[in-house]
Amino acid sequence: MNEDQEQITLVDENGNEELYDVLFTFESDDFGKSYILIYPAGKSDDEEVDIQAYALPADDDPANPSGGDLQLIESDEEWDMVESVLNTFLADGTVDPNAGKEQK
């Protein structure tokens, strides 16, 4: 695991804290939001992980998230865009917020 890996702590509805590694963050001009993709900390590189995605608070910088209440992604269109960006990242290691956009 990368020693410089960014981590965040999520608190569930029961007050339980869980540590997560940040996979990456990105901005979407189409939705006017920034997003963060995370997975549970402490997983080995060859272990399958559950990647979670959230919208960052409106005033948070995706290059240096400071915390706050993460927002659920609610629309299918938003999920499709986030999934396309994640698939591009997993395929070639790059983050392309235009992934999955229809070309005009």
MIROMAR-285613 format. One record per atom (N, C-alpha, C): residue number from 1; residue in three letters; chain; atom name; x negated, y, z. Coordinates in nm, 2 decimals. Each point is the difference from the previous one (the first is absolute). Layout:
<atoms>
  seq  type  mol  atom      c1      c2      c3
  NUM   ALA    A    CA       X       Y       Z
...
</atoms>
This chain:
<atoms>
  seq  type  mol  atom      c1      c2      c3
    1   MET    A     N   -0.08   -0.12    0.00
    1   MET    A    CA    0.08    0.12    0.00
    1   MET    A     C   -0.09    0.12    0.00
    2   ASN    A     N    0.04    0.11   -0.06
    2   ASN    A    CA   -0.07    0.12   -0.01
    2   ASN    A     C    0.01    0.07    0.14
    3   GLU    A     N   -0.12    0.03    0.05
    3   GLU    A    CA   -0.01    0.06    0.13
    3   GLU    A     C    0.06    0.14    0.00
    4   ASP    A     N    0.01    0.07   -0.11
    4   ASP    A    CA    0.05    0.13   -0.01
    4   ASP    A     C    0.16    0.00   -0.03
    5   GLN    A     N    0.06   -0.11    0.00
    5   GLN    A    CA    0.14   -0.02   -0.03
    5   GLN    A     C    0.08    0.09    0.09
    6   GLU    A     N    0.09    0.08   -0.06
    6   GLU    A    CA    0.09    0.08    0.07
    6   GLU    A     C    0.11   -0.09    0.07
    7   GLN    A     N    0.04    0.04    0.12
    7   GLN    A    CA    0.10   -0.08    0.06
    7   GLN    A     C    0.11    0.10    0.06
    8   ILE    A     N    0.12   -0.05    0.01
    8   ILE    A    CA    0.11    0.07    0.07
    8   ILE    A     C    0.07   -0.09    0.09
    9   THR    A     N    0.07    0.05    0.10
    9   THR    A    CA    0.08   -0.07    0.09
    9   THR    A     C    0.14    0.03   -0.02
   10   LEU    A     N    0.08   -0.11   -0.02
   10   LEU    A    CA    0.15    0.02   -0.01
   10   LEU    A     C    0.06   -0.05    0.13
   11   VAL    A     N    0.10    0.07    0.04
   11   VAL    A    CA    0.08   -0.03    0.12
   11   VAL    A     C    0.14   -0.04   -0.04
   12   ASP    A     N    0.04   -0.12    0.04
   12   ASP    A    CA    0.13   -0.05   -0.04
   12   ASP    A     C    0.11    0.06    0.09
   13   GLU    A     N    0.13   -0.04   -0.02
   13   GLU    A    CA    0.11    0.05    0.08
   13   GLU    A     C   -0.01   -0.04    0.14
   14   ASN    A     N   -0.08   -0.10    0.04
   14   ASN    A    CA   -0.01   -0.04    0.14
   14   ASN    A     C   -0.12    0.06    0.06
   15   GLY    A     N   -0.07    0.09   -0.07
   15   GLY    A    CA   -0.12    0.06    0.06
   15   GLY    A     C   -0.13   -0.08   -0.01
   16   ASN    A     N    0.01   -0.11   -0.07
   16   ASN    A    CA   -0.12   -0.09   -0.03
   16   ASN    A     C   -0.09    0.07   -0.10
   17   GLU    A     N   -0.13    0.00    0.02
   17   GLU    A    CA   -0.10    0.06   -0.09
   17   GLU    A     C   -0.06   -0.11   -0.08
   18   GLU    A     N   -0.02    0.02   -0.13
   18   GLU    A    CA   -0.08   -0.09   -0.08
   18   GLU    A     C   -0.09    0.07   -0.09
   19   LEU    A     N   -0.12   -0.05   -0.01
   19   LEU    A    CA   -0.11    0.07   -0.08
   19   LEU    A     C    0.01   -0.05   -0.15
   20   TYR    A     N   -0.01    0.10   -0.09
   20   TYR    A    CA    0.00   -0.03   -0.14
   20   TYR    A     C   -0.12    0.06   -0.07
   21   ASP    A     N   -0.05   -0.07   -0.10
   21   ASP    A    CA   -0.10    0.06   -0.09
   21   ASP    A     C    0.07    0.07   -0.12
   22   VAL    A     N   -0.06    0.11   -0.04
   22   VAL    A    CA    0.05    0.08   -0.11
   22   VAL    A     C   -0.06   -0.06   -0.13
   23   LEU    A     N    0.09   -0.05   -0.09
   23   LEU    A    CA   -0.05   -0.05   -0.13
   23   LEU    A     C   -0.04    0.12   -0.09
   24   PHE    A     N    0.10    0.09   -0.02
   24   PHE    A    CA   -0.03    0.13   -0.07
   24   PHE    A     C    0.12    0.09    0.02
   25   THR    A     N   -0.02    0.13   -0.04
   25   THR    A    CA    0.11    0.10    0.00
   25   THR    A     C    0.00    0.06   -0.14
   26   PHE    A     N    0.11    0.05   -0.04
   26   PHE    A    CA    0.01    0.07   -0.13
   26   PHE    A     C    0.12    0.10    0.00
   27   GLU    A     N    0.00    0.09   -0.10
   27   GLU    A    CA    0.10    0.09   -0.02
   27   GLU    A     C    0.08   -0.03   -0.12
   28   SER    A     N    0.13    0.03    0.00
   28   SER    A    CA    0.08   -0.02   -0.12
   28   SER    A     C    0.06    0.14   -0.03
   29   ASP    A     N   -0.03    0.05   -0.12
   29   ASP    A    CA    0.06    0.13   -0.04
   29   ASP    A     C    0.15   -0.02   -0.04
   30   ASP    A     N    0.03   -0.12   -0.05
   30   ASP    A    CA    0.14   -0.03   -0.04
   30   ASP    A     C    0.10    0.01    0.12
   31   PHE    A     N   -0.05   -0.05    0.12
   31   PHE    A    CA    0.09    0.00    0.11
   31   PHE    A     C   -0.04    0.11    0.10
   32   GLY    A     N   -0.11    0.07   -0.02
   32   GLY    A    CA   -0.03    0.11    0.09
   32   GLY    A     C   -0.04   -0.05    0.14
   33   LYS    A     N   -0.06   -0.12    0.01
   33   LYS    A    CA   -0.03   -0.06    0.13
   33   LYS    A     C   -0.14   -0.06   -0.01
   34   SER    A     N   -0.05   -0.03    0.12
   34   SER    A    CA   -0.13   -0.07    0.01
   34   SER    A     C    0.04   -0.13    0.07
   35   TYR    A     N   -0.08   -0.11   -0.03
   35   TYR    A    CA    0.03   -0.13    0.05
   35   TYR    A     C   -0.12   -0.06    0.06
   36   ILE    A     N    0.02   -0.09    0.10
   36   ILE    A    CA   -0.11   -0.08    0.06
   36   ILE    A     C    0.04   -0.15    0.00
   37   LEU    A     N   -0.10   -0.08   -0.04
   37   LEU    A    CA    0.01   -0.14    0.00
   37   LEU    A     C   -0.09   -0.06    0.10
   38   ILE    A     N    0.06   -0.08    0.09
   38   ILE    A    CA   -0.07   -0.06    0.12
   38   ILE    A     C    0.02   -0.15    0.01
   39   TYR    A     N   -0.09   -0.06    0.08
   39   TYR    A    CA    0.01   -0.14    0.03
   39   TYR    A     C   -0.05   -0.03    0.14
   40   PRO    A     N    0.05   -0.10    0.07
   40   PRO    A    CA   -0.05   -0.03    0.14
   40   PRO    A     C   -0.15   -0.01    0.01
   41   ALA    A     N   -0.05    0.07    0.10
   41   ALA    A    CA   -0.15   -0.01    0.02
   41   ALA    A     C   -0.04   -0.14    0.04
   42   GLY    A     N   -0.13   -0.03   -0.02
   42   GLY    A    CA   -0.06   -0.12    0.05
   42   GLY    A     C    0.02   -0.12   -0.10
   43   LYS    A     N    0.05    0.02   -0.11
   43   LYS    A    CA    0.02   -0.11   -0.10
   43   LYS    A     C   -0.13   -0.02   -0.08
   44   SER    A     N   -0.04   -0.12   -0.02
   44   SER    A    CA   -0.12   -0.03   -0.08
   44   SER    A     C    0.03    0.02   -0.15
   45   ASP    A     N   -0.11    0.02   -0.08
   45   ASP    A    CA    0.02    0.03   -0.14
   45   ASP    A     C    0.07   -0.10   -0.08
   46   ASP    A     N   -0.01   -0.13    0.04
   46   ASP    A    CA    0.07   -0.10   -0.07
   46   ASP    A     C    0.14   -0.04    0.05
   47   GLU    A     N    0.04    0.07    0.10
   47   GLU    A    CA    0.13   -0.02    0.06
   47   GLU    A     C    0.11    0.08   -0.07
   48   GLU    A     N    0.12   -0.06   -0.03
   48   GLU    A    CA    0.11    0.07   -0.06
   48   GLU    A     C    0.05    0.10    0.10
   49   VAL    A     N    0.03    0.12   -0.04
   49   VAL    A    CA    0.05    0.10    0.09
   49   VAL    A     C    0.13    0.06   -0.05
   50   ASP    A     N    0.08    0.06    0.09
   50   ASP    A    CA    0.12    0.06   -0.03
   50   ASP    A     C   -0.03    0.15   -0.01
   51   ILE    A     N    0.00    0.06   -0.12
   51   ILE    A    CA   -0.02    0.14   -0.03
   51   ILE    A     C    0.13    0.07    0.02
   52   GLN    A     N   -0.01    0.11    0.08
   52   GLN    A    CA    0.12    0.08    0.02
   52   GLN    A     C   -0.03    0.14   -0.06
   53   ALA    A     N    0.11    0.06   -0.05
   53   ALA    A    CA   -0.01    0.14   -0.06
   53   ALA    A     C    0.09    0.09    0.07
   54   TYR    A     N   -0.04    0.12    0.02
   54   TYR    A    CA    0.08    0.11    0.06
   54   TYR    A     C   -0.03    0.13   -0.07
   55   ALA    A     N    0.10    0.09    0.00
   55   ALA    A    CA   -0.02    0.14   -0.04
   55   ALA    A     C   -0.06    0.07    0.12
   56   LEU    A     N   -0.10    0.09   -0.03
   56   LEU    A    CA   -0.06    0.08    0.11
   56   LEU    A     C    0.09    0.12    0.03
   57   PRO    A     N   -0.01    0.05    0.12
   57   PRO    A    CA    0.07    0.13    0.03
   57   PRO    A     C   -0.03    0.10   -0.10
   58   ALA    A     N    0.09    0.09   -0.03
   58   ALA    A    CA   -0.02    0.10   -0.11
   58   ALA    A     C   -0.12    0.09    0.02
   59   ASP    A     N   -0.04    0.03    0.12
   59   ASP    A    CA   -0.12    0.09    0.02
   59   ASP    A     C   -0.13   -0.08    0.02
   60   ASP    A     N    0.00   -0.13   -0.02
   60   ASP    A    CA   -0.12   -0.08    0.02
   60   ASP    A     C   -0.08   -0.01   -0.12
   61   ASP    A     N   -0.14    0.01    0.01
   61   ASP    A    CA   -0.09   -0.01   -0.11
   61   ASP    A     C   -0.03   -0.14   -0.02
   62   PRO    A     N    0.03   -0.06   -0.12
   62   PRO    A    CA   -0.03   -0.14   -0.03
   62   PRO    A     C   -0.15   -0.03    0.00
   63   ALA    A     N   -0.09    0.10   -0.02
   63   ALA    A    CA   -0.14   -0.03    0.01
   63   ALA    A     C   -0.05   -0.01    0.14
   64   ASN    A     N    0.08    0.05    0.10
   64   ASN    A    CA   -0.04   -0.01    0.14
   64   ASN    A     C    0.13    0.00    0.08
   65   PRO    A     N    0.07   -0.11    0.00
   65   PRO    A    CA    0.13    0.00    0.07
   65   PRO    A     C   -0.02    0.02    0.15
   66   SER    A     N    0.08    0.09    0.06
   66   SER    A    CA   -0.02    0.03    0.14
   66   SER    A     C    0.10   -0.07    0.09
   67   GLY    A     N    0.10   -0.06   -0.06
   67   GLY    A    CA    0.10   -0.07    0.08
   67   GLY    A     C    0.13    0.06    0.00
   68   GLY    A     N    0.08   -0.04    0.09
   68   GLY    A    CA    0.14    0.04    0.00
   68   GLY    A     C    0.09   -0.11   -0.04
   69   ASP    A     N    0.13    0.03   -0.02
   69   ASP    A    CA    0.10   -0.10   -0.03
   69   ASP    A     C   -0.01   -0.04   -0.15
   70   LEU    A     N   -0.04   -0.12   -0.03
   70   LEU    A    CA    0.00   -0.05   -0.14
   70   LEU    A     C    0.15   -0.02   -0.04
   71   GLN    A     N    0.02    0.03   -0.13
   71   GLN    A    CA    0.14   -0.01   -0.05
   71   GLN    A     C    0.02   -0.12   -0.08
   72   LEU    A     N    0.12   -0.06    0.01
   72   LEU    A    CA    0.03   -0.12   -0.08
   72   LEU    A     C    0.02    0.04   -0.14
   73   ILE    A     N   -0.04   -0.09   -0.09
   73   ILE    A    CA    0.03    0.02   -0.14
   73   ILE    A     C    0.14   -0.06   -0.03
   74   GLU    A     N    0.09    0.09   -0.05
   74   GLU    A    CA    0.14   -0.04    0.00
   74   GLU    A     C    0.05   -0.03   -0.14
   75   SER    A     N   -0.05    0.06   -0.11
   75   SER    A    CA    0.05   -0.02   -0.13
   75   SER    A     C   -0.07   -0.11   -0.08
   76   ASP    A     N    0.07   -0.07   -0.08
   76   ASP    A    CA   -0.06   -0.10   -0.09
   76   ASP    A     C   -0.10    0.05   -0.09
   77   GLU    A     N    0.02    0.13   -0.05
   77   GLU    A    CA   -0.09    0.06   -0.09
   77   GLU    A     C   -0.13    0.03    0.07
   78   GLU    A     N    0.01    0.04    0.12
   78   GLU    A    CA   -0.13    0.03    0.08
   78   GLU    A     C   -0.07   -0.13    0.03
   79   TRP    A     N    0.07   -0.11    0.03
   79   TRP    A    CA   -0.06   -0.13    0.03
   79   TRP    A     C   -0.07   -0.05   -0.13
   80   ASP    A     N    0.06    0.02   -0.11
   80   ASP    A    CA   -0.05   -0.05   -0.13
   80   ASP    A     C   -0.14    0.08   -0.03
   81   MET    A     N    0.00    0.13    0.03
   81   MET    A    CA   -0.12    0.08   -0.02
   81   MET    A     C   -0.11   -0.05    0.09
   82   VAL    A     N    0.03   -0.02    0.13
   82   VAL    A    CA   -0.10   -0.04    0.10
   82   VAL    A     C   -0.05   -0.14   -0.04
   83   GLU    A     N    0.09   -0.09   -0.04
   83   GLU    A    CA   -0.04   -0.13   -0.04
   83   GLU    A     C   -0.10    0.00   -0.12
   84   SER    A     N    0.03    0.09   -0.09
   84   SER    A    CA   -0.08    0.01   -0.12
   84   SER    A     C   -0.14    0.05    0.04
   85   VAL    A     N   -0.01    0.10    0.09
   85   VAL    A    CA   -0.13    0.05    0.04
   85   VAL    A     C   -0.08   -0.11    0.07
   86   LEU    A     N    0.07   -0.07    0.09
   86   LEU    A    CA   -0.06   -0.11    0.08
   86   LEU    A     C   -0.05   -0.11   -0.10
   87   ASN    A     N    0.08   -0.04   -0.10
   87   ASN    A    CA   -0.05   -0.10   -0.09
   87   ASN    A     C   -0.12    0.05   -0.08
   88   THR    A     N    0.00    0.12   -0.04
   88   THR    A    CA   -0.12    0.06   -0.07
   88   THR    A     C   -0.12   -0.01    0.09
   89   PHE    A     N    0.02    0.04    0.13
   89   PHE    A    CA   -0.11    0.00    0.09
   89   PHE    A     C   -0.06   -0.15    0.02
   90   LEU    A     N    0.09   -0.09    0.02
   90   LEU    A    CA   -0.04   -0.14    0.02
   90   LEU    A     C   -0.06   -0.06   -0.12
   91   ALA    A     N    0.04    0.04   -0.12
   91   ALA    A    CA   -0.06   -0.05   -0.13
   91   ALA    A     C   -0.14    0.06   -0.03
   92   ASP    A     N   -0.02    0.13    0.03
   92   ASP    A    CA   -0.13    0.05   -0.04
   92   ASP    A     C   -0.06    0.10    0.10
   93   GLY    A     N    0.06    0.01    0.12
   93   GLY    A    CA   -0.06    0.08    0.10
   93   GLY    A     C    0.01    0.15   -0.01
   94   THR    A     N    0.09    0.04   -0.09
   94   THR    A    CA    0.02    0.15   -0.02
   94   THR    A     C    0.15    0.03    0.04
   95   VAL    A     N    0.01    0.13    0.05
   95   VAL    A    CA    0.14    0.05    0.03
   95   VAL    A     C    0.04    0.09   -0.11
   96   ASP    A     N    0.11   -0.04   -0.06
   96   ASP    A    CA    0.06    0.08   -0.11
   96   ASP    A     C    0.14    0.03    0.03
   97   PRO    A     N    0.03    0.13    0.05
   97   PRO    A    CA    0.14    0.03    0.03
   97   PRO    A     C    0.09    0.01   -0.12
   98   ASN    A     N   -0.06   -0.01   -0.12
   98   ASN    A    CA    0.09    0.00   -0.12
   98   ASN    A     C    0.03   -0.14   -0.05
   99   ALA    A     N   -0.05   -0.10    0.08
   99   ALA    A    CA    0.03   -0.14   -0.04
   99   ALA    A     C    0.15   -0.02   -0.01
  100   GLY    A     N    0.04   -0.07   -0.10
  100   GLY    A    CA    0.14   -0.04   -0.01
  100   GLY    A     C    0.09    0.11   -0.06
  101   LYS    A     N   -0.06    0.12   -0.03
  101   LYS    A    CA    0.08    0.11   -0.06
  101   LYS    A     C    0.02   -0.04   -0.15
  102   GLU    A     N    0.12    0.04   -0.04
  102   GLU    A    CA    0.03   -0.02   -0.15
  102   GLU    A     C   -0.08    0.11   -0.07
  103   GLN    A     N   -0.06   -0.04   -0.11
  103   GLN    A    CA   -0.07    0.09   -0.08
  103   GLN    A     C    0.10    0.07   -0.10
  104   LYS    A     N   -0.02    0.13   -0.01
  104   LYS    A    CA    0.10    0.08   -0.09
  104   LYS    A     C   -0.07    0.04   -0.13
</atoms>
